[in-house]
Amino acid sequence: MIRGRVKGKVWSSRHVETLPGGALLEVEIDGGSRLIAFDPLGCDTNEAVLVTQGSVAAAYFNGRTAPVDALIIGSIDEKTK
């Protein structure tokens, strides 16, 4: 799993029909690199998240073929000051 922070949404006027409801989010991971992850949870900008990649991410779609390489699987609760 990868820990990251949501930096924003990726908008698209067209998408593959097998992609279920959710959003594509840009996530910054340690070291400053970024990736695009599918978000079925409804996460917000600047939220800390857990991301999984590869076959584990693809298996989430349970029999559907979806072109997803990275999947947000959790929102990390953070203490507020």
A tleap script that builds the chain and sets N, CA, C and O, in Angstrom:
source leaprc.protein.ff14SB
mol = sequence {
  NMET ILE ARG GLY ARG VAL LYS GLY LYS VAL
  TRP SER SER ARG HIE VAL GLU THR LEU PRO
  GLY GLY ALA LEU LEU GLU VAL GLU ILE ASP
  GLY GLY SER ARG LEU ILE ALA PHE ASP PRO
  LEU GLY CYS ASP THR ASN GLU ALA VAL LEU
  VAL THR GLN GLY SER VAL ALA ALA ALA TYR
  PHE ASN GLY ARG THR ALA PRO VAL ASP ALA
  LEU ILE ILE GLY SER ILE ASP GLU LYS THR
  CLYS
}
set mol.1.N position { 0.836 -1.178 0.000 }
set mol.1.CA position { 0.000 0.000 0.000 }
set mol.1.C position { 0.881 1.242 0.000 }
set mol.1.O position { 2.020 1.222 0.465 }
set mol.2.N position { 0.334 2.298 -0.523 }
set mol.2.CA position { 1.042 3.564 -0.645 }
set mol.2.C position { 0.256 4.632 0.096 }
set mol.2.O position { -0.963 4.730 -0.044 }
set mol.3.N position { 0.961 5.429 0.885 }
set mol.3.CA position { 0.322 6.550 1.564 }
set mol.3.C position { 0.515 7.788 0.701 }
set mol.3.O position { 1.612 8.038 0.202 }
set mol.4.N position { -0.550 8.560 0.527 }
set mol.4.CA position { -0.459 9.758 -0.290 }
set mol.4.C position { -1.455 10.805 0.143 }
set mol.4.O position { -2.175 10.635 1.127 }
set mol.5.N position { -1.487 11.896 -0.609 }
set mol.5.CA position { -2.412 12.987 -0.315 }
set mol.5.C position { -3.054 13.445 -1.626 }
set mol.5.O position { -2.362 13.671 -2.619 }
set mol.6.N position { -4.375 13.578 -1.618 }
set mol.6.CA position { -5.118 13.985 -2.813 }
set mol.6.C position { -4.786 15.434 -3.139 }
set mol.6.O position { -4.868 16.315 -2.283 }
set mol.7.N position { -4.410 15.663 -4.390 }
set mol.7.CA position { -4.070 17.010 -4.836 }
set mol.7.C position { -5.140 17.612 -5.736 }
set mol.7.O position { -5.151 18.824 -5.952 }
set mol.8.N position { -6.030 16.793 -6.261 }
set mol.8.CA position { -7.098 17.319 -7.096 }
set mol.8.C position { -7.746 16.235 -7.934 }
set mol.8.O position { -7.301 15.088 -7.954 }
set mol.9.N position { -8.810 16.624 -8.627 }
set mol.9.CA position { -9.533 15.699 -9.503 }
set mol.9.C position { -9.000 15.798 -10.925 }
set mol.9.O position { -8.498 16.838 -11.349 }
set mol.10.N position { -9.121 14.698 -11.645 }
set mol.10.CA position { -8.782 14.664 -13.061 }
set mol.10.C position { -10.114 14.574 -13.808 }
set mol.10.O position { -10.865 13.614 -13.638 }
set mol.11.N position { -10.395 15.566 -14.621 }
set mol.11.CA position { -11.677 15.625 -15.320 }
set mol.11.C position { -11.552 15.052 -16.720 }
set mol.11.O position { -10.534 15.228 -17.389 }
set mol.12.N position { -12.588 14.372 -17.150 }
set mol.12.CA position { -12.609 13.788 -18.483 }
set mol.12.C position { -14.025 13.858 -19.048 }
set mol.12.O position { -14.986 13.497 -18.369 }
set mol.13.N position { -14.151 14.315 -20.271 }
set mol.13.CA position { -15.480 14.396 -20.876 }
set mol.13.C position { -15.924 13.046 -21.443 }
set mol.13.O position { -17.108 12.838 -21.707 }
set mol.14.N position { -14.968 12.130 -21.628 }
set mol.14.CA position { -15.294 10.783 -22.099 }
set mol.14.C position { -14.494 9.784 -21.288 }
set mol.14.O position { -13.382 10.071 -20.845 }
set mol.15.N position { -15.073 8.606 -21.099 }
set mol.15.CA position { -14.361 7.553 -20.377 }
set mol.15.C position { -14.831 6.185 -20.862 }
set mol.15.O position { -15.841 6.076 -21.557 }
set mol.16.N position { -14.100 5.162 -20.495 }
set mol.16.CA position { -14.435 3.788 -20.848 }
set mol.16.C position { -15.727 3.400 -20.120 }
set mol.16.O position { -15.857 3.642 -18.920 }
set mol.17.N position { -16.665 2.808 -20.830 }
set mol.17.CA position { -17.977 2.496 -20.253 }
set mol.17.C position { -17.917 1.507 -19.090 }
set mol.17.O position { -18.810 1.513 -18.242 }
set mol.18.N position { -16.899 0.665 -19.029 }
set mol.18.CA position { -16.820 -0.322 -17.942 }
set mol.18.C position { -16.334 0.290 -16.627 }
set mol.18.O position { -16.346 -0.377 -15.592 }
set mol.19.N position { -15.911 1.548 -16.661 }
set mol.19.CA position { -15.469 2.216 -15.445 }
set mol.19.C position { -16.695 2.572 -14.608 }
set mol.19.O position { -17.562 3.309 -15.077 }
set mol.20.N position { -16.784 2.065 -13.379 }
set mol.20.CA position { -17.968 2.332 -12.551 }
set mol.20.C position { -17.973 3.766 -12.029 }
set mol.20.O position { -17.046 4.532 -12.291 }
set mol.21.N position { -19.013 4.120 -11.295 }
set mol.21.CA position { -19.105 5.444 -10.706 }
set mol.21.C position { -17.974 5.687 -9.725 }
set mol.21.O position { -17.635 4.805 -8.936 }
set mol.22.N position { -17.403 6.839 -9.766 }
set mol.22.CA position { -16.277 7.202 -8.911 }
set mol.22.C position { -15.532 8.338 -9.571 }
set mol.22.O position { -15.989 8.877 -10.579 }
set mol.23.N position { -14.403 8.705 -9.025 }
set mol.23.CA position { -13.628 9.816 -9.579 }
set mol.23.C position { -12.186 9.390 -9.796 }
set mol.23.O position { -11.691 8.464 -9.153 }
set mol.24.N position { -11.531 10.072 -10.703 }
set mol.24.CA position { -10.094 9.910 -10.892 }
set mol.24.C position { -9.417 11.066 -10.169 }
set mol.24.O position { -9.698 12.232 -10.446 }
set mol.25.N position { -8.525 10.737 -9.241 }
set mol.25.CA position { -7.868 11.760 -8.442 }
set mol.25.C position { -6.360 11.722 -8.640 }
set mol.25.O position { -5.767 10.659 -8.828 }
set mol.26.N position { -5.757 12.895 -8.595 }
set mol.26.CA position { -4.303 12.989 -8.619 }
set mol.26.C position { -3.825 12.908 -7.167 }
set mol.26.O position { -4.265 13.680 -6.315 }
set mol.27.N position { -2.919 11.961 -6.897 }
set mol.27.CA position { -2.436 11.718 -5.539 }
set mol.27.C position { -0.927 11.923 -5.514 }
set mol.27.O position { -0.197 11.349 -6.322 }
set mol.28.N position { -0.467 12.750 -4.573 }
set mol.28.CA position { 0.966 12.959 -4.383 }
set mol.28.C position { 1.458 11.970 -3.333 }
set mol.28.O position { 0.903 11.875 -2.239 }
set mol.29.N position { 2.502 11.240 -3.684 }
set mol.29.CA position { 3.066 10.263 -2.749 }
set mol.29.C position { 4.406 10.775 -2.235 }
set mol.29.O position { 4.928 11.772 -2.735 }
set mol.30.N position { 4.958 10.098 -1.243 }
set mol.30.CA position { 6.240 10.515 -0.659 }
set mol.30.C position { 7.275 10.725 -1.753 }
set mol.30.O position { 7.343 9.960 -2.715 }
set mol.31.N position { 8.064 11.747 -1.597 }
set mol.31.CA position { 9.083 12.066 -2.583 }
set mol.31.C position { 8.589 13.061 -3.617 }
set mol.31.O position { 9.368 13.538 -4.443 }
set mol.32.N position { 7.297 13.378 -3.579 }
set mol.32.CA position { 6.743 14.385 -4.473 }
set mol.32.C position { 6.210 13.865 -5.798 }
set mol.32.O position { 5.633 14.636 -6.565 }
set mol.33.N position { 6.385 12.573 -6.093 }
set mol.33.CA position { 5.837 12.072 -7.356 }
set mol.33.C position { 4.320 11.949 -7.234 }
set mol.33.O position { 3.778 11.904 -6.130 }
set mol.34.N position { 3.650 11.897 -8.367 }
set mol.34.CA position { 2.189 11.852 -8.388 }
set mol.34.C position { 1.706 10.704 -9.247 }
set mol.34.O position { 2.387 10.268 -10.176 }
set mol.35.N position { 0.514 10.222 -8.919 }
set mol.35.CA position { -0.138 9.195 -9.733 }
set mol.35.C position { -1.625 9.489 -9.782 }
set mol.35.O position { -2.147 10.263 -8.979 }
set mol.36.N position { -2.297 8.865 -10.732 }
set mol.36.CA position { -3.744 8.992 -10.869 }
set mol.36.C position { -4.360 7.719 -10.308 }
set mol.36.O position { -3.978 6.615 -10.696 }
set mol.37.N position { -5.313 7.873 -9.394 }
set mol.37.CA position { -5.952 6.722 -8.763 }
set mol.37.C position { -7.467 6.841 -8.859 }
set mol.37.O position { -8.020 7.938 -8.788 }
set mol.38.N position { -8.128 5.705 -9.021 }
set mol.38.CA position { -9.584 5.670 -9.027 }
set mol.38.C position { -10.075 5.748 -7.587 }
set mol.38.O position { -9.547 5.062 -6.712 }
set mol.39.N position { -11.079 6.576 -7.339 }
set mol.39.CA position { -11.599 6.799 -5.990 }
set mol.39.C position { -13.071 6.426 -5.886 }
set mol.39.O position { -13.925 7.189 -6.338 }
set mol.40.N position { -13.395 5.266 -5.301 }
set mol.40.CA position { -14.795 4.902 -5.098 }
set mol.40.C position { -15.356 5.445 -3.778 }
set mol.40.O position { -16.534 5.251 -3.481 }
set mol.41.N position { -14.515 6.127 -2.983 }
set mol.41.CA position { -14.903 6.550 -1.636 }
set mol.41.C position { -15.412 7.986 -1.539 }
set mol.41.O position { -16.105 8.323 -0.579 }
set mol.42.N position { -15.091 8.819 -2.487 }
set mol.42.CA position { -15.512 10.217 -2.431 }
set mol.42.C position { -14.560 11.094 -1.630 }
set mol.42.O position { -15.010 11.962 -0.882 }
set mol.43.N position { -13.263 10.888 -1.768 }
set mol.43.CA position { -12.266 11.645 -1.027 }
set mol.43.C position { -12.170 13.080 -1.541 }
set mol.43.O position { -12.497 13.370 -2.691 }
set mol.44.N position { -11.710 13.976 -0.651 }
set mol.44.CA position { -11.585 15.395 -0.979 }
set mol.44.C position { -10.128 15.791 -1.187 }
set mol.44.O position { -9.207 15.072 -0.799 }
set mol.45.N position { -9.943 16.945 -1.804 }
set mol.45.CA position { -8.608 17.506 -1.991 }
set mol.45.C position { -7.930 17.689 -0.636 }
set mol.45.O position { -8.561 18.113 0.333 }
set mol.46.N position { -6.671 17.372 -0.579 }
set mol.46.CA position { -5.795 17.468 0.592 }
set mol.46.C position { -6.032 16.361 1.628 }
set mol.46.O position { -5.436 16.391 2.704 }
set mol.47.N position { -6.879 15.404 1.321 }
set mol.47.CA position { -7.135 14.288 2.236 }
set mol.47.C position { -6.021 13.248 2.123 }
set mol.47.O position { -5.564 12.943 1.021 }
set mol.48.N position { -5.585 12.706 3.256 }
set mol.48.CA position { -4.587 11.639 3.268 }
set mol.48.C position { -5.280 10.319 2.938 }
set mol.48.O position { -6.341 10.017 3.485 }
set mol.49.N position { -4.671 9.526 2.034 }
set mol.49.CA position { -5.310 8.296 1.560 }
set mol.49.C position { -4.318 7.143 1.474 }
set mol.49.O position { -3.103 7.342 1.461 }
set mol.50.N position { -4.869 5.930 1.415 }
set mol.50.CA position { -4.092 4.730 1.125 }
set mol.50.C position { -4.439 4.274 -0.282 }
set mol.50.O position { -5.610 4.233 -0.662 }
set mol.51.N position { -3.414 3.932 -1.050 }
set mol.51.CA position { -3.592 3.532 -2.442 }
set mol.51.C position { -2.973 2.153 -2.643 }
set mol.51.O position { -1.911 1.862 -2.094 }
set mol.52.N position { -3.628 1.311 -3.422 }
set mol.52.CA position { -3.052 0.044 -3.832 }
set mol.52.C position { -2.945 0.053 -5.351 }
set mol.52.O position { -3.681 0.773 -6.025 }
set mol.53.N position { -2.033 -0.743 -5.887 }
set mol.53.CA position { -1.817 -0.753 -7.334 }
set mol.53.C position { -1.819 -2.164 -7.892 }
set mol.53.O position { -1.782 -3.147 -7.152 }
set mol.54.N position { -1.864 -2.240 -9.211 }
set mol.54.CA position { -1.716 -3.505 -9.926 }
set mol.54.C position { -2.916 -4.427 -9.811 }
set mol.54.O position { -4.062 -3.978 -9.826 }
set mol.55.N position { -2.642 -5.735 -9.695 }
set mol.55.CA position { -3.707 -6.740 -9.718 }
set mol.55.C position { -4.662 -6.600 -8.539 }
set mol.55.O position { -5.841 -6.932 -8.660 }
set mol.56.N position { -4.175 -6.117 -7.411 }
set mol.56.CA position { -5.058 -5.905 -6.253 }
set mol.56.C position { -6.089 -4.826 -6.582 }
set mol.56.O position { -7.266 -4.970 -6.251 }
set mol.57.N position { -5.653 -3.751 -7.230 }
set mol.57.CA position { -6.579 -2.687 -7.632 }
set mol.57.C position { -7.584 -3.201 -8.659 }
set mol.57.O position { -8.773 -2.896 -8.566 }
set mol.58.N position { -7.124 -3.967 -9.625 }
set mol.58.CA position { -8.004 -4.494 -10.666 }
set mol.58.C position { -9.027 -5.467 -10.096 }
set mol.58.O position { -10.159 -5.515 -10.576 }
set mol.59.N position { -8.654 -6.242 -9.083 }
set mol.59.CA position { -9.555 -7.235 -8.488 }
set mol.59.C position { -10.752 -6.593 -7.806 }
set mol.59.O position { -11.768 -7.262 -7.616 }
set mol.60.N position { -10.674 -5.331 -7.435 }
set mol.60.CA position { -11.778 -4.622 -6.783 }
set mol.60.C position { -13.041 -4.626 -7.650 }
set mol.60.O position { -14.155 -4.598 -7.126 }
set mol.61.N position { -12.870 -4.661 -8.944 }
set mol.61.CA position { -13.994 -4.500 -9.864 }
set mol.61.C position { -14.784 -5.785 -10.087 }
set mol.61.O position { -15.723 -5.793 -10.882 }
set mol.62.N position { -14.428 -6.862 -9.408 }
set mol.62.CA position { -15.240 -8.074 -9.288 }
set mol.62.C position { -15.919 -8.517 -10.586 }
set mol.62.O position { -17.138 -8.421 -10.723 }
set mol.63.N position { -15.125 -8.996 -11.523 }
set mol.63.CA position { -15.686 -9.531 -12.756 }
set mol.63.C position { -15.858 -8.519 -13.870 }
set mol.63.O position { -16.098 -8.912 -15.011 }
set mol.64.N position { -15.747 -7.242 -13.586 }
set mol.64.CA position { -15.831 -6.206 -14.608 }
set mol.64.C position { -14.423 -5.872 -15.073 }
set mol.64.O position { -13.482 -5.893 -14.279 }
set mol.65.N position { -14.278 -5.569 -16.328 }
set mol.65.CA position { -12.982 -5.153 -16.845 }
set mol.65.C position { -12.927 -3.641 -16.794 }
set mol.65.O position { -13.655 -2.959 -17.516 }
set mol.66.N position { -12.069 -3.120 -15.946 }
set mol.66.CA position { -11.896 -1.673 -15.821 }
set mol.66.C position { -10.403 -1.357 -15.922 }
set mol.66.O position { -9.589 -1.996 -15.256 }
set mol.67.N position { -10.048 -0.394 -16.736 }
set mol.67.CA position { -8.634 -0.065 -16.929 }
set mol.67.C position { -8.074 0.767 -15.774 }
set mol.67.O position { -7.724 1.934 -15.953 }
set mol.68.N position { -7.993 0.160 -14.598 }
set mol.68.CA position { -7.534 0.879 -13.407 }
set mol.68.C position { -6.267 0.226 -12.882 }
set mol.68.O position { -6.229 -0.986 -12.666 }
set mol.69.N position { -5.241 1.020 -12.678 }
set mol.69.CA position { -3.950 0.551 -12.186 }
set mol.69.C position { -3.723 0.934 -10.729 }
set mol.69.O position { -2.923 0.301 -10.040 }
set mol.70.N position { -4.426 1.973 -10.250 }
set mol.70.CA position { -4.278 2.432 -8.864 }
set mol.70.C position { -5.658 2.708 -8.287 }
set mol.70.O position { -6.514 3.287 -8.956 }
set mol.71.N position { -5.873 2.290 -7.039 }
set mol.71.CA position { -7.180 2.383 -6.397 }
set mol.71.C position { -7.023 2.924 -4.982 }
set mol.71.O position { -6.192 2.439 -4.214 }
set mol.72.N position { -7.820 3.927 -4.642 }
set mol.72.CA position { -7.832 4.435 -3.269 }
set mol.72.C position { -8.679 3.478 -2.441 }
set mol.72.O position { -9.853 3.255 -2.738 }
set mol.73.N position { -8.068 2.911 -1.395 }
set mol.73.CA position { -8.767 1.915 -0.589 }
set mol.73.C position { -9.074 2.400 0.821 }
set mol.73.O position { -9.742 1.700 1.583 }
set mol.74.N position { -8.597 3.582 1.176 }
set mol.74.CA position { -8.868 4.086 2.510 }
set mol.74.C position { -8.548 5.556 2.652 }
set mol.74.O position { -7.676 6.099 1.975 }
set mol.75.N position { -9.283 6.184 3.558 }
set mol.75.CA position { -9.035 7.570 3.931 }
set mol.75.C position { -8.391 7.543 5.308 }
set mol.75.O position { -8.923 6.918 6.226 }
set mol.76.N position { -7.253 8.212 5.466 }
set mol.76.CA position { -6.515 8.178 6.723 }
set mol.76.C position { -7.007 9.314 7.630 }
set mol.76.O position { -6.971 10.486 7.256 }
set mol.77.N position { -7.467 8.937 8.825 }
set mol.77.CA position { -7.888 9.943 9.801 }
set mol.77.C position { -6.644 10.605 10.378 }
set mol.77.O position { -5.676 9.939 10.744 }
set mol.78.N position { -6.694 11.932 10.450 }
set mol.78.CA position { -5.572 12.688 10.980 }
set mol.78.C position { -6.037 13.504 12.179 }
set mol.78.O position { -7.166 13.995 12.205 }
set mol.79.N position { -5.173 13.644 13.161 }
set mol.79.CA position { -5.486 14.450 14.329 }
set mol.79.C position { -5.466 15.921 13.933 }
set mol.79.O position { -4.612 16.357 13.162 }
set mol.80.N position { -6.403 16.668 14.463 }
set mol.80.CA position { -6.399 18.107 14.236 }
set mol.80.C position { -5.874 18.797 15.480 }
set mol.80.O position { -6.061 18.312 16.596 }
set mol.81.N position { -5.228 19.911 15.287 }
set mol.81.CA position { -4.634 20.642 16.419 }
set mol.81.C position { -5.666 21.471 17.137 }
set mol.81.O position { -5.343 22.149 18.112 }
savepdb mol mol.pdb
quit
